[in-house]
Amino acid sequence: MTQRLELPIGLLISQSGSYEAVSRAIHAGAELAIGEINARPQQPVKLIPVTIDPAGSLAGYVEGARVLLRDHGLKHVVGCYTSSSRKEVLPLFEKADALLWYPSHYEGFETSENVVYSGAAPNQHIVPLTRHLLGQFGTRGWMVGSNYVWAWENNRILREAIAASGGAVLGERYFPVGETDLGDVVRQIVADCPDFVFTTLIGQSGFAFLKMLRAAAEAAGIDQPSDMPVASCSLSEAELPLLGDAASGHLSSSVYFSTIKSDENRQFTALWNERFGQMGQASADAESAYVAVHLLARAAECAGSTGFEAVREAVRDLTFDAPQGQVTVDGDNLHCWMRPRIGRSRSDGSFDILVEHPAALRPDPYLTWAHDARDGDSRDLRLIQ
């Protein structure tokens, strides 16, 4: 039998910290793919993982990247969740001629020849959600987020769309990552009673906010899910078990939900439930990492090499039949073609899929050719429920 090509792969993914529920799901998704690939005797590539836990700290990500790139000499690392962590480590990857396989939806306005982006670009999450909110609920919005670039850019896109539609932003507040003292902003939102609330809070901040808003709305006699829905581009199945009685009725824009009906997703969710079911149902975060690892292995196989430039060139235009549907790496910007969906959370920890695009969309990280966010043209999104 031909000797397998050994591919060392770094996992720079937090296992603790304020957003550990999501980052642990990312790590689990990568583990699932590594185990699946290595268990196939006919697979020509064998992955050798090296794991570092940055513990949700920017300094931890920087030091972890240094260890993986300098001390271990790795050329491929799957990792980072927040955009701030990605931006902190990117200069290190550029200097080392290495690839960061970034498994997270993000705000866009970036391309790098040292990053393969396996999460959704802004035209694949915030633009579809903006259309849905303005078309289905109204134009009076409230925005609350964690104080970094993910929230700033997503809120800017939504703010501009609200203004163009003649609506109003009733309030916009930012808090440090991990902040849970949110009583004042919750009381203000309930008093303003907007048509919808858009949250870009992450981790513990997001959990506290959703619980507090649900309780305050109920105390004020407001049916929060129907009269003042909360929407997000990041809420996932990994987080719903941590919301208790406040888990249902939230909108989330994503390219993956565990309830997608396909053979690939049934296989993926069965594997997930067997090994990581205690973490909740499979999520977009886990699936994105799973996709990143499979793309990396396939690119190395096509290249017949583990080298930086060889793998980077081989991954351009590469396709993979992922749980979410077919994913293709765009040859120009190294983002992925993916199919937008909008779901509504259920009390059982999953999502009903309300809206989905009929086909995968080309990634547009700079929103240079996106349609007007107010345009609900059925060619772009179609209601399926």
C-alpha positions in Angstrom: 0.0 0.0 0.0 1.3 3.5 -0.9 2.5 5.4 2.2 0.1 8.1 3.3 1.1 11.8 3.0 1.5 13.1 6.6 0.0 16.5 7.1 0.6 18.3 10.5 -2.3 20.6 11.3 -2.6 23.1 14.1 -5.8 23.6 16.0 -5.7 27.2 17.4 -9.2 27.0 19.1 -10.2 28.1 22.5 -11.6 25.5 24.9 -12.3 28.0 27.6 -13.2 31.7 28.0 -16.4 33.8 27.6 -17.4 32.2 24.2 -16.2 28.6 25.0 -19.6 27.0 23.9 -19.0 28.1 20.3 -15.3 27.6 20.2 -15.6 24.1 21.7 -18.1 23.3 18.9 -15.5 24.5 16.4 -12.9 22.3 17.9 -15.2 19.3 18.0 -16.1 19.8 14.3 -12.4 19.8 13.4 -11.9 16.7 15.5 -14.7 14.9 13.8 -13.3 15.6 10.3 -9.7 14.6 11.4 -11.0 11.3 12.8 -13.1 10.6 9.7 -10.2 11.3 7.3 -7.7 9.3 9.3 -10.0 6.3 9.7 -10.2 5.8 5.9 -7.4 3.4 4.9 -7.7 4.5 1.3 -7.3 8.2 2.2 -3.9 9.3 0.8 -3.5 12.0 3.5 -3.1 11.5 7.2 -3.7 14.5 9.5 -1.5 15.0 12.6 -3.2 17.5 14.9 -1.3 19.8 17.3 -3.8 21.6 19.6 -3.4 24.9 21.5 -6.0 26.5 23.7 -5.8 30.3 23.6 -8.5 30.5 26.3 -10.4 33.3 24.5 -7.5 35.7 25.0 -6.0 37.8 22.2 -2.6 37.3 23.7 -3.2 33.6 23.9 -4.0 33.5 20.2 -0.8 35.4 19.3 1.4 33.2 21.5 -0.3 30.1 20.2 0.2 31.0 16.6 3.9 31.7 17.3 4.3 28.3 18.9 2.5 26.5 16.0 4.3 28.4 13.2 7.7 28.9 14.7 8.3 26.1 17.2 6.4 23.3 15.3 7.0 24.8 11.8 3.4 24.2 10.7 2.1 25.6 7.5 -1.6 25.0 8.1 -3.7 26.0 11.1 -7.4 25.8 11.6 -8.4 28.3 14.1 -9.8 31.6 15.6 -13.4 32.5 16.2 -13.5 36.2 16.6 -12.3 38.6 13.9 -10.1 40.4 16.5 -8.2 37.1 17.0 -7.9 36.5 13.3 -6.6 40.0 12.7 -4.1 39.7 15.6 -2.5 36.5 14.2 -2.7 37.2 10.4 0.7 39.1 10.3 2.4 36.0 11.8 0.9 33.8 9.0 2.0 36.2 6.4 5.5 36.3 7.7 5.7 32.5 8.0 4.2 31.8 4.6 1.4 29.7 6.2 -2.3 29.3 5.8 -5.0 30.0 8.4 -8.1 28.0 7.7 -10.7 30.3 9.3 -13.9 28.4 10.3 -16.2 31.3 11.2 -18.8 33.5 9.6 -17.5 37.0 9.7 -18.2 40.6 8.8 -16.1 40.7 5.6 -14.1 43.6 4.2 -10.9 41.5 4.1 -9.2 39.1 1.7 -5.8 37.5 2.3 -3.7 35.0 0.4 -2.9 33.5 3.8 -6.5 32.7 4.8 -9.0 30.2 3.5 -12.4 31.4 4.8 -14.8 28.5 5.3 -17.5 30.6 7.1 -20.1 32.8 5.6 -19.2 36.2 4.1 -21.5 39.2 4.7 -23.6 38.8 1.5 -24.3 35.3 2.7 -25.6 36.3 6.2 -26.2 39.9 7.1 -27.6 41.0 3.7 -30.2 38.2 3.6 -31.1 38.8 7.2 -31.5 42.6 6.6 -33.9 41.9 3.7 -35.9 39.6 5.9 -36.1 41.9 8.9 -37.1 45.0 6.9 -39.5 43.0 4.7 -41.2 41.0 7.4 -41.1 43.0 10.6 -40.7 46.8 10.0 -38.0 49.4 9.9 -37.6 50.5 13.5 -34.6 48.6 14.9 -32.4 48.4 18.0 -28.8 47.2 17.8 -26.7 45.9 20.6 -23.3 44.2 20.2 -19.9 43.2 21.6 -17.4 46.0 21.1 -15.2 44.9 18.2 -15.2 44.8 14.4 -17.8 42.0 14.0 -20.5 44.1 15.6 -19.3 47.4 14.1 -19.4 46.3 10.5 -22.6 44.2 10.7 -24.4 47.1 12.4 -23.1 49.5 9.8 -24.6 47.5 7.0 -28.0 47.2 8.8 -28.0 50.8 9.8 -27.5 52.0 6.2 -30.3 49.7 5.0 -32.7 51.0 7.7 -31.8 54.6 6.7 -32.3 53.9 3.0 -35.8 52.4 3.8 -36.9 55.5 5.7 -36.8 53.7 9.0 -35.0 54.5 12.3 -32.3 53.1 14.5 -33.9 53.6 18.0 -30.6 52.7 19.8 -27.1 51.3 19.3 -24.9 50.1 22.2 -21.7 48.2 22.5 -20.2 46.3 25.4 -16.9 44.5 26.2 -16.8 40.8 25.3 -18.0 38.9 28.3 -20.0 41.8 29.8 -23.2 40.6 31.5 -24.3 43.8 33.3 -26.9 44.6 30.6 -29.9 45.6 32.7 -30.0 49.2 31.6 -29.9 48.5 27.9 -32.6 45.8 28.3 -34.9 48.2 30.1 -34.4 50.8 27.3 -35.1 48.3 24.5 -38.3 47.2 26.2 -39.4 50.8 26.7 -38.7 51.6 23.0 -40.5 48.5 21.8 -38.7 48.3 18.4 -39.9 46.2 15.4 -36.9 44.0 15.9 -33.6 43.8 17.9 -30.4 42.9 16.1 -27.7 41.4 18.4 -24.0 40.9 17.7 -23.2 40.1 21.4 -21.1 36.9 21.7 -20.7 34.3 24.4 -21.8 35.0 27.9 -22.9 38.5 26.9 -25.3 37.1 24.4 -26.7 34.5 26.7 -27.3 37.1 29.5 -28.9 39.5 27.1 -31.4 37.0 25.6 -32.5 35.8 29.0 -32.9 39.2 30.4 -34.7 40.6 27.4 -37.2 37.7 27.4 -37.9 38.1 31.1 -38.2 41.9 30.9 -40.5 41.7 27.9 -42.8 39.2 29.6 -43.0 41.4 32.7 -44.1 44.2 30.5 -46.8 42.1 28.8 -44.9 41.9 25.5 -44.7 38.6 23.5 -41.1 39.1 22.7 -40.6 36.4 20.0 -43.6 37.7 17.9 -43.8 41.4 18.8 -40.1 42.2 19.3 -38.0 39.4 17.7 -34.3 39.2 18.3 -32.2 38.4 15.2 -28.5 37.4 14.9 -25.9 36.2 12.5 -24.2 34.0 15.0 -26.7 32.3 17.3 -26.3 28.6 16.8 -27.3 25.2 18.2 -24.2 25.2 20.4 -25.6 28.0 22.4 -29.4 27.2 22.6 -29.0 24.7 25.5 -27.5 27.5 27.6 -30.5 29.8 27.2 -33.0 27.7 29.2 -36.6 28.9 28.9 -35.4 31.8 26.6 -34.1 29.4 23.8 -37.0 29.5 21.4 -38.2 32.2 19.0 -35.0 33.8 17.9 -34.0 34.4 14.3 -30.5 33.4 13.1 -29.0 33.9 9.6 -26.6 31.1 8.7 -25.5 28.8 5.9 -26.0 25.7 8.1 -28.6 24.4 10.5 -28.7 20.9 11.9 -32.2 20.4 10.4 -31.1 20.6 6.8 -32.5 17.5 5.0 -29.7 15.9 2.9 -27.8 12.6 3.0 -24.6 14.4 3.8 -26.2 16.2 6.8 -27.9 13.0 8.1 -24.5 11.3 8.1 -22.8 14.3 9.7 -25.4 14.8 12.4 -25.4 11.0 13.2 -21.6 11.2 13.7 -22.0 14.4 15.8 -24.7 13.0 18.0 -22.7 9.8 18.6 -19.5 11.6 19.7 -20.5 15.1 20.8 -24.3 15.0 21.4 -23.7 16.1 25.0 -22.7 19.6 23.6 -26.1 20.1 21.9 -27.0 19.6 18.2 -24.5 20.2 15.4 -24.0 23.9 14.6 -22.7 26.1 11.8 -19.5 26.7 13.9 -18.8 22.9 14.0 -19.8 22.4 10.4 -17.5 25.2 9.2 -14.5 23.6 10.9 -15.5 20.2 9.6 -15.5 21.7 6.1 -12.2 23.5 6.5 -10.4 20.3 7.5 -11.9 18.3 4.6 -10.9 21.1 2.2 -7.4 21.1 3.5 -7.0 17.4 3.2 -8.4 17.3 -0.3 -6.2 20.2 -1.4 -3.1 18.4 0.0 -4.2 15.3 -1.9 -4.6 17.2 -5.1 -1.3 19.0 -4.7 0.6 15.8 -3.6 2.2 18.1 -1.1 1.7 19.8 2.3 3.5 23.0 1.2 1.9 26.4 1.6 1.9 27.5 -2.0 1.0 24.1 -3.4 -2.0 23.6 -1.1 -3.2 27.2 -1.6 -3.2 26.8 -5.3 -4.9 23.4 -5.2 -7.7 24.7 -3.0 -8.8 27.3 -5.5 -12.1 26.2 -7.1 -12.1 23.0 -5.0 -15.5 21.6 -4.2 -16.8 19.5 -1.3 -20.2 18.0 -0.7 -20.6 19.4 2.8 -23.5 18.9 5.3 -24.9 22.3 4.3 -24.7 21.5 0.5 -21.9 21.8 -2.0 -19.2 24.2 -1.0 -16.7 25.7 -3.5 -13.7 27.7 -2.7 -13.7 30.9 -4.8 -10.5 31.0 -6.9 -10.1 34.7 -6.6 -10.8 35.5 -2.9 -10.4 32.1 -1.1 -13.9 32.5 0.5 -16.6 29.8 -0.2 -19.7 29.7 -2.3 -22.5 28.9 0.1 -26.3 28.9 0.4 -27.8 31.5 2.8 -30.6 30.4 5.2 -32.6 32.0 8.0 -33.9 29.9 10.9 -36.0 30.4 14.0 -34.9 28.7 17.2 -36.9 26.0 18.9 -37.0 24.9 22.5 -35.5 21.5 21.6 -32.2 23.2 20.7 -32.6 23.2 16.9 -33.9 25.6 14.2 -36.9 25.7 11.9 -35.6 26.8 8.5 -37.8 29.7 7.3 -35.9 31.0 4.3 -33.2 29.7 2.1 -31.5 30.8 -1.1 -32.2 28.4 -4.1 -28.5 28.0 -4.8 -25.0 28.8 -3.4 -24.0 32.4 -3.6 -20.6 33.6 -4.7 -18.8 35.1 -1.7 -18.7 38.9 -1.8 -16.6 40.0 1.2 -16.5 43.7 0.2 -20.2 43.8 -0.9 -19.2 45.2 -4.3 -22.0 43.5 -6.2 -24.6 42.8 -3.5 -28.2 43.7 -4.3 -29.9 46.5 -2.4 -30.6 45.1 1.1 -34.1 46.3 0.9 -34.8 44.3 -2.2 -36.8 41.2 -1.4 -36.6 39.9 -5.0 -37.6 36.2 -5.0 -34.6 35.5 -7.2 -32.4 36.2 -4.2 -34.4 34.6 -1.3 -37.5 32.5 -1.3 -39.8 31.7 1.6 -40.1 27.9 2.1 -42.4 28.0 5.1 
